[in-house]
Amino acid sequence: MTTPTRIAATFAALKAQGHMAFMPFITVGDPDVATSIALIRELASRGVDLIEVGFPYSDPIADGPVIQASYTRALSRGLHVNDIFAGIQQLTNSGDKIPPLVAMVSYAIVFRLGAANFVQRAKDAGFSGLIIPDLPADEANDVARIIRDAGLDAIQLVAPTTTSIREDHIVQTGSGFVYCISIAGTTGARDQLPEELSGQLKRLRGKTNLPLAVGFGVSKPEQVGTLRGLADGVIVGSAIVRQLERLTNNTTTTAEVLSGIGEFAAQMVAATKSR
């Protein structure tokens, strides 16, 4: 019997308790790697279930203005992939209790380093899974196999515009969970989730037993209740990354910003764990 990955085990444990997963997104390197590591520790202390770690890239395809700006801030300070791997590895080797980390990374970065090399370095650093949002369809099978052979999860995205045939392929080649994009467009906090989302989730549930995690547009604890019984987890990015902008204006301290993000995360955790 195959040993489940950390991500699969996390979702299974939550399902057994009747809970949903909360997965915050952070941009590593904004404003610097040390602050990102401190933020991961803060989020871990607040009980988040997984953490999505964005690798800054100069031309992201689906990220909204808030996350794009954070990528620009990180890259403008000379951030390198080596810095990310070194910082994450130091964290995961520290002995601290850190939830599964999922890398959100452009295929251009993976391709530049070589897929096998990148995946091995991600594994050595302590990542549990990879999301490559712009992975070309003709490369997806090979890269997903490299990721799975390394014992990591190859997490794939489904959008409202994804065709039924493409959905079938995604749920067959992906692992860990399915990243369900709630809206057609870019990331960003929104007041309401689209009505069509429930239909999308029900359709996917009929195709796979993989957990379904909803991202893009989720920003409030109140939105979690609308997803209960439909999704297995929620992902929040822009609502968190926006708070880091305050550090660039020198209007507050790092400790205050991290504490504020931690308090927000605690509210989201509570919402995903309530019945």
PyMOL commands that set and color helices and strands:
alter all, ss='L'
color gray80, all
select helices_A, chain A and resi 6-16+33-45+65-76+81-92+107-113+115-125+137-149+164-173+197-205+221-225+238-248+254-273
alter helices_A, ss='H'
color red, helices_A
select strands_A, chain A and resi 21-27+51-54+101-104+129-131+153-158+178-181+212-215+233-236
alter strands_A, ss='S'
color yellow, strands_A
deselect
rebuild
show_as cartoon
